[in-house]
């Protein structure tokens, strides 16, 4: 049994039941192994969650870097809007994307500090890539403020994904991105 396989099944369970609702025995059962075998790889649910969360952060960081590397021919506005659309698609198709965002909102109390530290690595990569994109635009505020504005917009949209639905996300995206872009550009 490979750890990647275990983490894949665990992420499905964490997404469906939350940290408190996940039972190691259920993960082992879905994997077709005994709980003791699972415990060999991950002695605790906490260790499994943290390894899975670290993997989710790494996967999303890689996605962000690749996405913005491949979209350099588009305008800054198109690039940022496309990123927000892709964020929506990933939330509904990539379990690790869901896991990353939901755990950033709903981390277990005893894991908040560790989760936030890992999430900050994700935010660092995201802010750097957004900064690179916005350097291509004629913005009327300083770069750092515009990056913060975009991250705040993204956070609000992710809240729509976590607590609402796709339709709410699309509605909020269409309104808020236009206001954001008109607000920061000349």
MILO-857709 format. One record per residue: residue number from 1; residue in one letter; x negated, y negated, z negated of N, C-alpha, C, O, CB in turn. Coordinates in steps of 0.1 Angstrom, whole numbers, always signed. Glycine has a CB too. Layout:
REM residues N
<r NUM; a; <X; Y; Z>; <X; Y; Z>; <X; Y; Z>; <X; Y; Z>; <X; Y; Z>> ...
//
This chain:
REM residues 186
<r 1; x; <-9; +12; +0>; <+0; +0; +0>; <-9; -12; +0>; <-18; -14; -8>; <+10; +0; -12>> <r 2; x; <-6; -21; +9>; <-14; -33; +10>; <-7; -45; +3>; <+5; -46; +2>; <-16; -37; +25>> <r 3; x; <-16; -54; -3>; <-11; -65; -10>; <-2; -74; -2>; <+8; -79; -6>; <-22; -73; -16>> <r 4; x; <-5; -75; +11>; <+3; -84; +20>; <+17; -78; +21>; <+27; -86; +21>; <-3; -84; +34>> <r 5; x; <+19; -65; +22>; <+32; -59; +23>; <+40; -61; +10>; <+52; -65; +10>; <+30; -44; +25>> <r 6; x; <+33; -60; -1>; <+39; -62; -15>; <+44; -77; -15>; <+55; -80; -19>; <+29; -59; -26>> <r 7; x; <+35; -86; -12>; <+39; -101; -12>; <+50; -104; -3>; <+59; -112; -7>; <+27; -109; -9>> <r 8; x; <+51; -98; +9>; <+62; -100; +18>; <+75; -96; +12>; <+85; -104; +12>; <+60; -92; +31>> <r 9; x; <+76; -84; +6>; <+88; -80; -1>; <+91; -88; -13>; <+103; -92; -15>; <+87; -65; -5>> <r 10; x; <+81; -92; -21>; <+83; -100; -33>; <+89; -114; -29>; <+98; -119; -36>; <+70; -102; -40>> <r 11; x; <+84; -120; -19>; <+89; -133; -14>; <+103; -132; -11>; <+111; -141; -15>; <+81; -138; -2>> <r 12; x; <+107; -121; -4>; <+122; -119; -1>; <+130; -119; -14>; <+140; -125; -15>; <+124; -106; +7>> <r 13; x; <+125; -112; -24>; <+132; -111; -37>; <+132; -124; -44>; <+142; -128; -50>; <+125; -100; -46>> <r 14; x; <+120; -131; -45>; <+120; -144; -51>; <+129; -154; -45>; <+136; -162; -52>; <+106; -150; -51>> <r 15; x; <+130; -154; -31>; <+139; -163; -24>; <+154; -159; -27>; <+162; -168; -29>; <+137; -162; -9>> <r 16; x; <+157; -147; -28>; <+171; -142; -30>; <+175; -144; -45>; <+187; -147; -47>; <+172; -128; -26>> <r 17; x; <+167; -141; -54>; <+171; -140; -68>; <+164; -150; -78>; <+168; -150; -89>; <+168; -126; -73>> <r 18; x; <+155; -157; -73>; <+147; -166; -82>; <+138; -158; -91>; <+139; -146; -92>; <+157; -174; -90>> <r 19; x; <+129; -165; -97>; <+119; -158; -105>; <+125; -150; -116>; <+121; -138; -118>; <+109; -169; -111>> <r 20; x; <+134; -156; -123>; <+140; -149; -135>; <+148; -136; -130>; <+149; -127; -138>; <+149; -158; -142>> <r 21; x; <+154; -137; -118>; <+162; -126; -114>; <+155; -114; -107>; <+160; -104; -105>; <+172; -131; -104>> <r 22; x; <+142; -117; -104>; <+134; -106; -98>; <+130; -95; -108>; <+125; -99; -119>; <+122; -112; -91>> <r 23; x; <+131; -83; -104>; <+127; -72; -112>; <+116; -64; -104>; <+118; -61; -92>; <+139; -62; -115>> <r 24; x; <+105; -62; -111>; <+94; -55; -104>; <+98; -41; -99>; <+93; -36; -89>; <+82; -54; -114>> <r 25; x; <+107; -35; -107>; <+112; -22; -103>; <+119; -22; -90>; <+118; -13; -82>; <+121; -16; -114>> <r 26; x; <+127; -33; -87>; <+134; -34; -75>; <+125; -36; -63>; <+127; -31; -52>; <+144; -46; -76>> <r 27; x; <+114; -44; -65>; <+104; -46; -55>; <+97; -33; -52>; <+96; -29; -40>; <+93; -57; -59>> <r 28; x; <+93; -25; -62>; <+87; -12; -60>; <+96; -3; -52>; <+92; +4; -43>; <+83; -6; -74>> <r 29; x; <+109; -3; -56>; <+119; +6; -49>; <+120; +2; -35>; <+120; +11; -26>; <+133; +4; -56>> <r 30; x; <+121; -10; -31>; <+121; -14; -17>; <+109; -10; -9>; <+109; -7; +2>; <+124; -29; -16>> <r 31; x; <+97; -11; -16>; <+85; -7; -10>; <+83; +8; -9>; <+75; +13; -2>; <+73; -13; -18>> <r 32; x; <+92; +16; -16>; <+91; +30; -16>; <+80; +35; -25>; <+74; +46; -22>; <+89; +35; -2>> <r 33; x; <+76; +28; -35>; <+66; +32; -44>; <+71; +32; -59>; <+82; +26; -61>; <+53; +23; -43>> <r 34; x; <+63; +37; -68>; <+67; +37; -82>; <+63; +23; -88>; <+54; +17; -83>; <+61; +49; -90>> <r 35; x; <+70; +19; -98>; <+67; +7; -105>; <+52; +7; -110>; <+46; -4; -109>; <+76; +4; -116>> <r 36; x; <+47; +18; -114>; <+33; +19; -119>; <+23; +16; -107>; <+13; +10; -110>; <+31; +33; -125>> <r 37; x; <+27; +21; -95>; <+18; +18; -84>; <+18; +3; -81>; <+8; -3; -78>; <+23; +25; -71>> <r 38; x; <+30; -4; -82>; <+30; -18; -80>; <+22; -25; -91>; <+15; -35; -88>; <+45; -23; -81>> <r 39; x; <+23; -20; -103>; <+16; -26; -114>; <+1; -25; -113>; <-7; -33; -118>; <+20; -20; -128>> <r 40; x; <-4; -15; -105>; <-18; -14; -102>; <-23; -26; -95>; <-34; -31; -98>; <-21; -1; -94>> <r 41; x; <-15; -31; -85>; <-19; -42; -77>; <-16; -55; -84>; <-23; -65; -84>; <-11; -42; -64>> <r 42; x; <-4; -56; -91>; <+1; -68; -98>; <+6; -64; -111>; <+17; -59; -113>; <+12; -75; -90>> <r 43; x; <-2; -65; -122>; <+2; -61; -135>; <+14; -69; -141>; <+20; -64; -150>; <-10; -63; -145>> <r 44; x; <+16; -81; -135>; <+28; -88; -140>; <+35; -96; -128>; <+29; -98; -118>; <+24; -99; -151>> <r 45; x; <+47; -99; -131>; <+55; -106; -121>; <+49; -120; -119>; <+49; -126; -108>; <+70; -108; -126>> <r 46; x; <+43; -126; -129>; <+37; -139; -129>; <+25; -138; -119>; <+23; -147; -111>; <+32; -143; -143>> <r 47; x; <+17; -128; -120>; <+5; -127; -111>; <+10; -125; -96>; <+4; -130; -87>; <-4; -115; -115>> <r 48; x; <+20; -117; -95>; <+26; -115; -81>; <+31; -128; -76>; <+28; -131; -64>; <+37; -104; -82>> <r 49; x; <+39; -136; -84>; <+44; -148; -79>; <+33; -158; -75>; <+33; -164; -65>; <+53; -155; -90>> <r 50; x; <+22; -159; -83>; <+11; -168; -81>; <+4; -164; -68>; <-1; -173; -60>; <+2; -169; -93>> <r 51; x; <+1; -151; -66>; <-6; -147; -54>; <+3; -150; -42>; <-2; -154; -31>; <-10; -132; -55>> <r 52; x; <+16; -147; -43>; <+25; -149; -32>; <+26; -164; -29>; <+26; -168; -17>; <+39; -143; -34>> <r 53; x; <+26; -172; -39>; <+27; -187; -37>; <+14; -192; -31>; <+15; -201; -22>; <+30; -194; -51>> <r 54; x; <+3; -187; -35>; <-10; -191; -29>; <-10; -188; -14>; <-15; -196; -6>; <-22; -185; -36>> <r 55; x; <-5; -176; -11>; <-5; -172; +3>; <+5; -181; +11>; <+2; -185; +23>; <+0; -158; +4>> <r 56; x; <+16; -185; +5>; <+26; -193; +12>; <+19; -207; +14>; <+21; -213; +25>; <+38; -195; +3>> <r 57; x; <+12; -212; +5>; <+5; -225; +7>; <-5; -224; +18>; <-5; -233; +26>; <-1; -230; -7>> <r 58; x; <-13; -214; +18>; <-23; -212; +28>; <-16; -211; +42>; <-21; -217; +52>; <-31; -199; +26>> <r 59; x; <-5; -203; +43>; <+2; -202; +56>; <+7; -215; +61>; <+6; -218; +73>; <+13; -191; +54>> <r 60; x; <+13; -223; +52>; <+19; -235; +56>; <+8; -246; +59>; <+10; -254; +68>; <+28; -241; +45>> <r 61; x; <-3; -245; +52>; <-14; -254; +56>; <-19; -251; +70>; <-22; -260; +77>; <-25; -253; +45>> <r 62; x; <-20; -238; +73>; <-25; -234; +86>; <-15; -239; +97>; <-19; -243; +107>; <-27; -219; +87>> <r 63; x; <-2; -237; +94>; <+8; -241; +103>; <+7; -256; +106>; <+7; -261; +117>; <+22; -238; +98>> <r 64; x; <+6; -264; +95>; <+5; -279; +97>; <-7; -283; +105>; <-5; -291; +115>; <+4; -286; +83>> <r 65; x; <-18; -277; +102>; <-30; -281; +110>; <-29; -277; +125>; <-32; -285; +134>; <-43; -273; +104>> <r 66; x; <-24; -265; +127>; <-22; -260; +141>; <-11; -268; +148>; <-13; -272; +160>; <-18; -245; +141>> <r 67; x; <+0; -271; +142>; <+11; -279; +148>; <+5; -292; +152>; <+8; -296; +164>; <+22; -281; +138>> <r 68; x; <-1; -300; +144>; <-6; -313; +147>; <-18; -313; +157>; <-20; -322; +164>; <-9; -321; +135>> <r 69; x; <-25; -302; +157>; <-36; -301; +167>; <-30; -299; +181>; <-36; -303; +191>; <-45; -289; +164>> <r 70; x; <-19; -292; +182>; <-13; -288; +195>; <-4; -299; +200>; <+1; -297; +211>; <-6; -275; +194>> <r 71; x; <-1; -309; +193>; <+9; -319; +197>; <+3; -333; +199>; <+11; -343; +199>; <+20; -320; +186>> <r 72; x; <-10; -333; +201>; <-17; -346; +203>; <-12; -354; +215>; <-14; -366; +215>; <-31; -344; +203>> <r 73; x; <-7; -348; +225>; <-3; -355; +237>; <+10; -363; +235>; <+13; -372; +243>; <-1; -346; +249>> <r 74; x; <+18; -360; +225>; <+30; -367; +222>; <+27; -380; +215>; <+17; -382; +208>; <+40; -358; +214>> <r 75; x; <+37; -389; +215>; <+36; -402; +208>; <+37; -398; +193>; <+41; -387; +189>; <+47; -412; +211>> <r 76; x; <+32; -408; +184>; <+33; -406; +170>; <+48; -403; +166>; <+51; -394; +158>; <+27; -418; +162>> <r 77; x; <+57; -411; +171>; <+71; -409; +168>; <+76; -395; +172>; <+82; -389; +164>; <+80; -420; +175>> <r 78; x; <+73; -391; +184>; <+77; -378; +188>; <+71; -367; +180>; <+78; -357; +176>; <+73; -376; +203>> <r 79; x; <+58; -369; +176>; <+51; -359; +168>; <+58; -357; +154>; <+60; -346; +150>; <+36; -362; +166>> <r 80; x; <+60; -368; +148>; <+66; -368; +134>; <+80; -362; +135>; <+84; -354; +126>; <+66; -381; +128>> <r 81; x; <+88; -366; +145>; <+102; -361; +146>; <+102; -346; +149>; <+110; -339; +143>; <+110; -369; +157>> <r 82; x; <+93; -342; +157>; <+92; -328; +161>; <+88; -320; +148>; <+92; -309; +146>; <+82; -326; +172>> <r 83; x; <+79; -325; +140>; <+75; -319; +128>; <+87; -317; +119>; <+88; -306; +113>; <+64; -327; +121>> <r 84; x; <+95; -327; +118>; <+107; -326; +109>; <+117; -315; +114>; <+123; -308; +107>; <+114; -339; +108>> <r 85; x; <+118; -314; +127>; <+127; -304; +133>; <+121; -290; +131>; <+128; -281; +128>; <+128; -307; +149>> <r 86; x; <+108; -289; +132>; <+101; -276; +130>; <+102; -272; +116>; <+103; -260; +113>; <+86; -277; +135>> <r 87; x; <+101; -282; +107>; <+103; -279; +92>; <+116; -272; +90>; <+117; -262; +82>; <+101; -292; +84>> <r 88; x; <+126; -277; +96>; <+140; -271; +95>; <+140; -257; +101>; <+145; -248; +94>; <+150; -280; +103>> <r 89; x; <+134; -255; +112>; <+134; -242; +118>; <+127; -232; +110>; <+131; -221; +108>; <+128; -242; +133>> <r 90; x; <+115; -236; +105>; <+107; -227; +96>; <+114; -224; +83>; <+113; -212; +78>; <+94; -234; +93>> <r 91; x; <+122; -233; +78>; <+129; -230; +66>; <+139; -219; +67>; <+141; -211; +58>; <+136; -243; +61>> <r 92; x; <+145; -218; +79>; <+154; -207; +82>; <+148; -195; +88>; <+155; -184; +90>; <+165; -212; +91>> <r 93; x; <+136; -195; +92>; <+130; -183; +99>; <+117; -178; +92>; <+113; -167; +95>; <+127; -187; +113>> <r 94; x; <+111; -185; +83>; <+99; -181; +77>; <+100; -180; +62>; <+101; -191; +55>; <+87; -191; +81>> <r 95; x; <+101; -168; +56>; <+103; -167; +42>; <+93; -174; +33>; <+97; -180; +23>; <+103; -153; +38>> <r 96; x; <+81; -175; +38>; <+71; -182; +30>; <+73; -197; +30>; <+70; -204; +20>; <+57; -179; +35>> <r 97; x; <+79; -203; +40>; <+82; -217; +40>; <+93; -220; +30>; <+92; -230; +23>; <+86; -221; +54>> <r 98; x; <+103; -211; +30>; <+114; -213; +20>; <+108; -212; +6>; <+111; -220; -3>; <+125; -202; +22>> <r 99; x; <+100; -201; +4>; <+94; -199; -9>; <+86; -210; -14>; <+87; -214; -26>; <+85; -186; -8>> <r 100; x; <+77; -216; -6>; <+69; -228; -9>; <+78; -239; -14>; <+75; -245; -25>; <+60; -232; +3>> <r 101; x; <+88; -242; -6>; <+96; -254; -10>; <+105; -251; -22>; <+106; -260; -31>; <+105; -258; +2>> <r 102; x; <+111; -240; -23>; <+119; -237; -34>; <+111; -236; -47>; <+116; -241; -58>; <+127; -224; -32>> <r 103; x; <+99; -230; -47>; <+91; -229; -59>; <+86; -243; -63>; <+84; -245; -75>; <+80; -220; -57>> <r 104; x; <+85; -252; -54>; <+80; -265; -57>; <+91; -273; -65>; <+89; -282; -73>; <+76; -273; -45>> <r 105; x; <+104; -269; -63>; <+115; -274; -70>; <+119; -266; -82>; <+123; -272; -92>; <+127; -275; -61>> <r 106; x; <+117; -253; -82>; <+123; -244; -92>; <+112; -235; -98>; <+115; -224; -101>; <+134; -236; -86>> <r 107; x; <+100; -240; -100>; <+90; -231; -106>; <+93; -227; -120>; <+99; -235; -127>; <+76; -239; -105>> <r 108; x; <+90; -215; -124>; <+92; -211; -138>; <+84; -221; -147>; <+73; -225; -144>; <+88; -197; -140>> <r 109; x; <+90; -224; -159>; <+84; -234; -168>; <+70; -231; -171>; <+61; -240; -171>; <+92; -234; -181>> <r 110; x; <+66; -218; -174>; <+53; -215; -177>; <+43; -215; -166>; <+31; -213; -167>; <+52; -201; -184>> <r 111; x; <+48; -217; -154>; <+39; -217; -142>; <+40; -231; -135>; <+34; -232; -124>; <+44; -207; -132>> <r 112; x; <+46; -241; -141>; <+47; -254; -134>; <+34; -260; -131>; <+32; -265; -120>; <+56; -263; -143>> <r 113; x; <+25; -260; -140>; <+12; -267; -138>; <+4; -260; -127>; <-2; -267; -119>; <+3; -266; -151>> <r 114; x; <+4; -247; -127>; <-3; -239; -116>; <+3; -241; -103>; <-3; -244; -93>; <-4; -224; -120>> <r 115; x; <+17; -241; -103>; <+24; -243; -90>; <+22; -257; -85>; <+20; -258; -73>; <+39; -240; -92>> <r 116; x; <+22; -267; -93>; <+20; -280; -89>; <+6; -282; -83>; <+4; -289; -73>; <+22; -290; -100>> <r 117; x; <-4; -276; -90>; <-18; -277; -85>; <-19; -271; -71>; <-25; -277; -62>; <-27; -270; -95>> <r 118; x; <-13; -260; -69>; <-13; -254; -55>; <-5; -262; -45>; <-10; -264; -34>; <-7; -239; -56>> <r 119; x; <+6; -267; -50>; <+14; -276; -41>; <+7; -288; -36>; <+8; -293; -25>; <+28; -279; -48>> <r 120; x; <-2; -293; -45>; <-9; -305; -42>; <-19; -303; -31>; <-22; -312; -23>; <-17; -310; -54>> <r 121; x; <-24; -290; -30>; <-33; -287; -18>; <-25; -288; -5>; <-30; -293; +5>; <-40; -273; -20>> <r 122; x; <-13; -283; -6>; <-4; -284; +6>; <-1; -299; +10>; <-2; -303; +21>; <+10; -277; +3>> <r 123; x; <+2; -307; -1>; <+5; -321; +2>; <-8; -328; +7>; <-6; -337; +15>; <+10; -328; -11>> <r 124; x; <-19; -325; +2>; <-32; -331; +7>; <-33; -329; +22>; <-36; -338; +30>; <-44; -326; -1>> <r 125; x; <-32; -317; +27>; <-33; -313; +41>; <-22; -321; +49>; <-25; -327; +59>; <-32; -298; +43>> <r 126; x; <-10; -320; +44>; <+1; -327; +51>; <-1; -342; +52>; <+0; -348; +63>; <+14; -324; +43>> <r 127; x; <-5; -349; +41>; <-8; -363; +41>; <-19; -366; +51>; <-18; -376; +58>; <-11; -368; +27>> <r 128; x; <-29; -358; +52>; <-40; -361; +61>; <-36; -360; +75>; <-39; -369; +83>; <-52; -351; +58>> <r 129; x; <-28; -350; +78>; <-23; -349; +92>; <-13; -360; +96>; <-13; -365; +107>; <-16; -335; +94>> <r 130; x; <-4; -363; +87>; <+5; -375; +89>; <-3; -387; +91>; <+0; -396; +100>; <+15; -376; +77>> <r 131; x; <-13; -389; +83>; <-22; -401; +84>; <-28; -402; +98>; <-28; -412; +105>; <-32; -401; +74>> <r 132; x; <-33; -390; +103>; <-39; -389; +116>; <-29; -393; +127>; <-33; -400; +137>; <-45; -375; +119>> <r 133; x; <-17; -389; +126>; <-7; -392; +136>; <-3; -407; +135>; <-3; -413; +146>; <+6; -383; +133>> <r 134; x; <-1; -412; +123>; <+3; -426; +122>; <-8; -436; +127>; <-5; -447; +130>; <+7; -429; +108>> <r 135; x; <-21; -431; +127>; <-32; -440; +132>; <-30; -443; +147>; <-35; -452; +152>; <-45; -433; +129>> <r 136; x; <-22; -434; +154>; <-19; -436; +168>; <-8; -446; +171>; <-6; -450; +182>; <-16; -423; +174>> <r 137; x; <-1; -450; +160>; <+11; -459; +162>; <+7; -473; +158>; <-2; -476; +150>; <+23; -454; +154>> <r 138; x; <+15; -483; +163>; <+14; -496; +158>; <+23; -498; +146>; <+35; -501; +148>; <+17; -507; +170>> <r 139; x; <+18; -497; +134>; <+26; -498; +123>; <+24; -512; +116>; <+13; -518; +117>; <+23; -487; +113>> <r 140; x; <+34; -517; +109>; <+33; -530; +103>; <+30; -530; +88>; <+29; -541; +82>; <+46; -538; +105>> <r 141; x; <+28; -518; +83>; <+24; -517; +69>; <+11; -509; +68>; <+7; -504; +78>; <+35; -510; +60>> <r 142; x; <+4; -509; +56>; <-8; -502; +56>; <-5; -487; +57>; <+6; -482; +54>; <-16; -505; +42>> <r 143; x; <-15; -480; +62>; <-14; -466; +66>; <-9; -457; +54>; <+0; -449; +55>; <-27; -461; +71>> <r 144; x; <-15; -459; +42>; <-12; -452; +31>; <+3; -453; +27>; <+10; -443; +23>; <-21; -456; +19>> <r 145; x; <+8; -465; +28>; <+22; -468; +24>; <+32; -461; +34>; <+42; -455; +30>; <+25; -483; +24>> <r 146; x; <+28; -461; +47>; <+36; -454; +57>; <+36; -439; +55>; <+46; -432; +57>; <+31; -457; +71>> <r 147; x; <+24; -433; +52>; <+23; -419; +49>; <+33; -416; +37>; <+40; -406; +37>; <+9; -415; +46>> <r 148; x; <+32; -424; +26>; <+41; -422; +15>; <+55; -422; +19>; <+63; -415; +14>; <+37; -432; +4>> <r 149; x; <+59; -432; +27>; <+72; -433; +32>; <+77; -421; +39>; <+88; -416; +37>; <+74; -445; +41>> <r 150; x; <+68; -415; +48>; <+72; -403; +55>; <+73; -391; +46>; <+83; -383; +47>; <+61; -400; +66>> <r 151; x; <+64; -390; +36>; <+65; -379; +27>; <+78; -380; +19>; <+84; -369; +16>; <+53; -379; +17>> <r 152; x; <+82; -392; +15>; <+94; -394; +8>; <+106; -390; +16>; <+115; -383; +11>; <+95; -408; +3>> <r 153; x; <+106; -393; +29>; <+116; -389; +38>; <+117; -374; +39>; <+127; -368; +39>; <+114; -395; +52>> <r 154; x; <+105; -368; +41>; <+104; -353; +42>; <+110; -347; +29>; <+117; -337; +30>; <+90; -349; +44>> <r 155; x; <+106; -352; +18>; <+111; -346; +5>; <+127; -347; +4>; <+133; -337; +0>; <+105; -354; -7>> <r 156; x; <+132; -358; +9>; <+147; -359; +9>; <+153; -349; +18>; <+164; -343; +15>; <+151; -373; +13>> <r 157; x; <+147; -347; +30>; <+152; -338; +39>; <+151; -323; +34>; <+160; -315; +36>; <+145; -339; +53>> <r 158; x; <+140; -320; +28>; <+138; -307; +22>; <+148; -304; +11>; <+153; -293; +10>; <+124; -305; +16>> <r 159; x; <+152; -315; +4>; <+163; -313; -6>; <+176; -309; +1>; <+183; -301; -5>; <+165; -326; -14>> <r 160; x; <+178; -314; +13>; <+190; -310; +20>; <+189; -295; +24>; <+199; -288; +24>; <+191; -318; +33>> <r 161; x; <+177; -290; +27>; <+175; -276; +30>; <+177; -267; +18>; <+184; -256; +18>; <+162; -273; +37>> <r 162; x; <+171; -271; +7>; <+171; -263; -5>; <+185; -263; -11>; <+190; -252; -16>; <+161; -268; -15>> <r 163; x; <+192; -274; -12>; <+205; -275; -19>; <+217; -276; -10>; <+228; -274; -15>; <+204; -286; -28>> <r 164; x; <+215; -279; +2>; <+227; -281; +11>; <+226; -270; +22>; <+226; -258; +20>; <+227; -295; +17>> <r 165; x; <+226; -275; +35>; <+226; -266; +46>; <+220; -273; +59>; <+216; -284; +58>; <+240; -261; +49>> <r 166; x; <+219; -265; +70>; <+213; -270; +82>; <+221; -282; +87>; <+214; -292; +92>; <+214; -259; +93>> <r 167; x; <+234; -282; +87>; <+241; -294; +92>; <+238; -306; +84>; <+236; -317; +90>; <+256; -291; +91>> <r 168; x; <+237; -305; +71>; <+234; -317; +62>; <+220; -322; +66>; <+217; -334; +66>; <+235; -313; +47>> <r 169; x; <+210; -312; +68>; <+197; -316; +72>; <+197; -324; +85>; <+191; -335; +86>; <+188; -304; +73>> <r 170; x; <+204; -319; +95>; <+204; -326; +108>; <+210; -339; +107>; <+205; -349; +113>; <+211; -317; +118>> <r 171; x; <+221; -341; +100>; <+227; -353; +98>; <+218; -363; +91>; <+216; -375; +96>; <+240; -352; +90>> <r 172; x; <+212; -359; +80>; <+202; -368; +73>; <+190; -371; +82>; <+185; -383; +81>; <+198; -361; +60>> <r 173; x; <+185; -362; +89>; <+174; -364; +98>; <+176; -375; +108>; <+169; -384; +110>; <+169; -351; +105>> <r 174; x; <+187; -373; +115>; <+191; -383; +126>; <+192; -397; +121>; <+188; -406; +127>; <+203; -378; +133>> <r 175; x; <+198; -398; +109>; <+200; -412; +103>; <+186; -417; +98>; <+182; -428; +101>; <+210; -412; +92>> <r 176; x; <+180; -409; +89>; <+169; -414; +81>; <+156; -416; +89>; <+148; -425; +87>; <+166; -405; +70>> <r 177; x; <+154; -407; +99>; <+142; -409; +107>; <+142; -421; +115>; <+132; -429; +116>; <+139; -397; +116>> <r 178; x; <+153; -424; +121>; <+155; -437; +129>; <+152; -449; +121>; <+145; -458; +125>; <+168; -437; +136>> <r 179; x; <+158; -449; +109>; <+156; -461; +100>; <+141; -461; +95>; <+136; -472; +95>; <+165; -459; +87>> <r 180; x; <+135; -450; +92>; <+121; -450; +88>; <+113; -455; +99>; <+105; -464; +97>; <+117; -436; +85>> <r 181; x; <+114; -450; +112>; <+106; -454; +122>; <+107; -469; +126>; <+97; -476; +128>; <+109; -446; +135>> <r 182; x; <+119; -474; +126>; <+122; -488; +129>; <+116; -497; +118>; <+112; -508; +120>; <+136; -491; +131>> <r 183; x; <+116; -492; +106>; <+111; -499; +95>; <+96; -501; +94>; <+91; -511; +89>; <+115; -493; +82>> <r 184; x; <+89; -491; +100>; <+74; -491; +99>; <+67; -497; +111>; <+55; -500; +111>; <+69; -478; +95>> <r 185; x; <+74; -497; +122>; <+68; -501; +135>; <+71; -515; +139>; <+81; -521; +135>; <+72; -491; +146>> <r 186; x; <+62; -521; +147>; <+64; -534; +152>; <+74; -535; +163>; <+77; -546; +168>; <+51; -540; +157>> 
//
